[in-house]
Amino acid sequence: MRDEEYAGYCCLAIAILCNLNADEARKMYQYGPEHPLCQKMLRRKVRMSGLERLDRRKSGEVMKELLSQGYSVDAVSEAFHCFPSTVRRRVRETREKGKEEEDAPA
Protein backbone atom coordinates (compact mmCIF):
# COMPACT_ATOMS: atom_id res chain seq x y z
CA MET A 1 0.00 0.00 0.00
CA ARG A 2 1.09 3.52 -0.68
CA ASP A 3 1.51 6.31 1.85
CA GLU A 4 -1.60 8.13 0.61
CA GLU A 5 -3.71 5.15 1.60
CA TYR A 6 -2.47 5.35 5.19
CA ALA A 7 -2.78 9.14 5.49
CA GLY A 8 -6.38 8.98 6.74
CA TYR A 9 -5.49 6.43 9.41
CA CYS A 10 -2.52 8.50 10.54
CA CYS A 11 -4.67 11.64 10.74
CA LEU A 12 -7.24 9.75 12.79
CA ALA A 13 -4.57 8.55 15.22
CA ILE A 14 -3.16 12.09 15.51
CA ALA A 15 -6.64 13.49 16.16
CA ILE A 16 -7.32 10.97 18.92
CA LEU A 17 -3.95 11.18 20.62
CA CYS A 18 -3.53 14.97 20.43
CA ASN A 19 -7.21 15.87 20.96
CA LEU A 20 -7.44 17.70 17.63
CA ASN A 21 -10.26 18.05 15.15
CA ALA A 22 -9.98 16.60 11.63
CA ASP A 23 -8.63 19.76 9.97
CA GLU A 24 -6.03 20.31 12.69
CA ALA A 25 -4.95 16.65 12.52
CA ARG A 26 -4.52 16.89 8.75
CA LYS A 27 -2.31 19.98 9.14
CA MET A 28 -0.31 18.27 11.89
CA TYR A 29 0.21 15.24 9.60
CA GLN A 30 1.11 17.41 6.62
CA TYR A 31 3.50 19.87 8.32
CA GLY A 32 4.70 18.06 11.44
CA PRO A 33 4.58 19.11 15.10
CA GLU A 34 7.52 21.52 14.87
CA HIS A 35 5.86 23.73 12.24
CA PRO A 36 4.85 27.17 13.63
CA LEU A 37 1.21 26.68 12.60
CA CYS A 38 1.03 23.38 14.49
CA GLN A 39 2.72 24.89 17.53
CA LYS A 40 0.12 27.68 17.49
CA MET A 41 -2.72 25.15 17.29
CA LEU A 42 -1.41 23.22 20.27
CA ARG A 43 -0.93 26.38 22.36
CA ARG A 44 -4.50 27.52 21.65
CA LYS A 45 -6.05 24.37 23.12
CA VAL A 46 -7.69 24.86 26.52
CA ARG A 47 -6.05 22.45 28.95
CA MET A 48 -7.98 22.53 32.20
CA SER A 49 -9.25 19.51 34.08
CA GLY A 50 -12.62 19.25 35.80
CA LEU A 51 -14.44 21.71 33.55
CA GLU A 52 -17.35 19.35 32.92
CA ARG A 53 -18.07 19.11 36.68
CA LEU A 54 -18.77 22.84 37.13
CA ASP A 55 -22.32 23.99 37.75
CA ARG A 56 -24.13 26.04 35.12
CA ARG A 57 -23.43 29.50 36.58
CA LYS A 58 -19.75 28.85 37.34
CA SER A 59 -19.17 27.29 33.92
CA GLY A 60 -20.63 30.43 32.29
CA GLU A 61 -18.20 32.58 34.26
CA VAL A 62 -15.24 30.38 33.25
CA MET A 63 -16.38 30.38 29.60
CA LYS A 64 -16.65 34.18 29.65
CA GLU A 65 -13.15 34.47 31.13
CA LEU A 66 -11.64 32.10 28.53
CA LEU A 67 -13.26 34.07 25.69
CA SER A 68 -11.88 37.31 27.13
CA GLN A 69 -8.40 35.71 27.15
CA GLY A 70 -8.67 35.21 23.38
CA TYR A 71 -9.77 31.58 23.07
CA SER A 72 -12.25 30.89 20.29
CA VAL A 73 -15.79 29.70 20.91
CA ASP A 74 -14.85 26.39 19.27
CA ALA A 75 -11.86 25.89 21.60
CA VAL A 76 -13.98 26.62 24.67
CA SER A 77 -16.75 24.29 23.48
CA GLU A 78 -14.22 21.49 22.96
CA ALA A 79 -12.86 22.02 26.47
CA PHE A 80 -16.33 21.81 28.01
CA HIS A 81 -17.48 18.99 25.69
CA CYS A 82 -20.51 20.96 24.51
CA PHE A 83 -21.76 22.75 21.41
CA PRO A 84 -20.57 26.30 20.53
CA SER A 85 -24.16 27.51 20.89
CA THR A 86 -24.11 26.34 24.52
CA VAL A 87 -21.01 28.45 25.16
CA ARG A 88 -22.63 31.53 23.63
CA ARG A 89 -25.85 30.98 25.58
CA ARG A 90 -24.13 30.51 28.96
CA VAL A 91 -21.92 33.56 28.44
CA ARG A 92 -25.01 35.61 27.53
CA GLU A 93 -26.82 34.33 30.64
CA THR A 94 -23.81 35.23 32.81
CA ARG A 95 -23.74 38.75 31.39
CA GLU A 96 -27.47 39.17 31.97
CA LYS A 97 -27.16 37.93 35.58
CA GLY A 98 -24.29 40.38 36.15
CA LYS A 99 -26.37 43.28 34.84
CA GLU A 100 -29.32 42.26 37.05
CA GLU A 101 -27.06 42.17 40.12
CA GLU A 102 -25.63 45.61 39.30
CA ASP A 103 -29.10 47.11 38.84
CA ALA A 104 -30.50 45.57 42.05
CA PRO A 105 -30.76 48.02 44.98
CA ALA A 106 -28.29 47.46 47.78
Residue pairs with C-beta under 8 A, 6 or more apart in sequence:
7 29
10 29
11 22
11 25
11 26
11 28
11 29
12 25
14 20
14 25
14 28
14 29
15 21
15 22
15 24
15 25
18 24
18 25
18 28
18 42
19 45
19 78
20 28
20 41
21 78
24 41
27 37
27 38
27 41
28 38
28 41
31 37
31 38
32 38
33 39
33 42
44 71
44 72
44 75
45 75
45 78
45 79
46 66
46 71
46 75
46 76
46 78
46 79
47 79
48 79
51 59
51 62
51 79
51 80
51 81
52 80
52 81
54 62
56 90
57 94
57 97
59 80
59 90
60 90
60 91
60 93
60 94
61 94
63 76
63 80
63 87
63 90
63 91
63 94
64 91
64 94
64 95
66 75
66 76
66 79
67 73
67 76
67 87
67 91
73 84
73 87
73 88
74 84
76 87
77 83
77 84
77 86
77 87
80 86
80 87
